[in-house]
Amino acid sequence: SPSGASTSFRLLFTMSLLGMPLMVINLGGEMMYILEQRLVAQKIPPEKARKVIADIVRTMYNPKFIQELFKPQELYSSASTRQIFERIAHSSIMRLSESSMDKLYDLMTTGFKYQVVSCKNGDELYEVTLNHLAALREMVSVDVVPLVETATTMLTRTYTELTGGSLALLRQTLLRNLQDRKVKVSPFLLDGIQNTDGSMVLQIPGMLPPNFQVPGQIRFVLESGEDQIVHYPLPLSSECHPHHPDARSLLGNNLYLKSQQRDREKSAKDATSEVKRAAALSAAAMGGSVAAANAPISTTAGAELNLLSTLLGMEGKKQESEEGFKLSIFDESRTEPTGGG
């Protein structure tokens, strides 16, 4: 009915006003996963890496910014959201080129989109956000932790009172905002969570949302008023199990850990290959092939499996000041934009 449609529209609009905190907190969590791993991969000195992480999180969770973020407001456009994160990233001693920032934002939004799409219900979206905040608390120094905890308190106060239906509408709002973000990411393809067209793979088996029944269970109400449950086994019946009250979503955790492990194994293999290759080049040089011996050897060919190499490439890493450093993209093959959807 017209009145019902009007009510639904009002509810959807109201929920859209609460989407910005979830968007920024989760995208920020994805950004920190990427930057933290890249700082390690580029062998940035630990003290300098810790300073970068602390400065970025301190800016992102500045009390004034967080207070403003939690005010009811419509979601920002993608361009405006990217601008926010560009400023946040550059609040540290690290600098990113324009192309690096574009890649960073593509990876952030792709990771977050996978998590929103994969949420089995609206409540899980809240848990995803809590997981990002918990990860940040482990990354930062002690003096920054209270800022993250304040945001966690505000998150709990804002979203725990919402109904399941309201959270589902909020998830729908975020999906509409992310629907045109479609970038292929190699580690996601390798891990089977993304298709070759850039769409996400839904993991259907596993734990069901609260109050959901295992597929294939049908309840009848008899004339006597009693319930009769009949089971019709389906392919998913053995792959899904009821929700456990103490269970917590795994979404929102670091999606790049498998990629990091693959990169370590590849690096070890490449190191062995480089030793053999160096020996062969030395032998060639002894035979007069000096040019071949002096040819530059690429040590990044095996980094194809490392998502973060495309984000903040190792080439061109230069100090802008005594303590600052600049990172830039050098490999365009790791993230590829596709059609919207």
Disulfide bonds with the S-S distance in Angstrom:
none
